[in-house]
């Protein structure tokens, strides 16, 4: 199983907020997305989940880090994947208000 973090680019560009979604890909390639509102979406494959994310204007969190590096801008230390023991605590960390 692997976990990837994605951010919603339109909210970052407009409001300076980093709103995250968690993509979990299971060993059988099925996938689940957890959004900041607690919605969970199931997909038959990682590819289908990634299509949904890109359609909703999400990009991998790594891409945001790369953008900062290309611009020579330091990464705000608050911008990081959340860490919690349960989804309820995780959800509280999935919206990062900057500024």
Secondary structure, DSSP 8 states (H G I E B T S, - for coil): -EEEEEEEHHHHHHH-EEEEEEEEE-TTS-EEEEETTS-EEEESSHHHHHHHHHHTTEEEHHHHHHHHHHHT----TT-S----SSHHHHHTTSEEE--
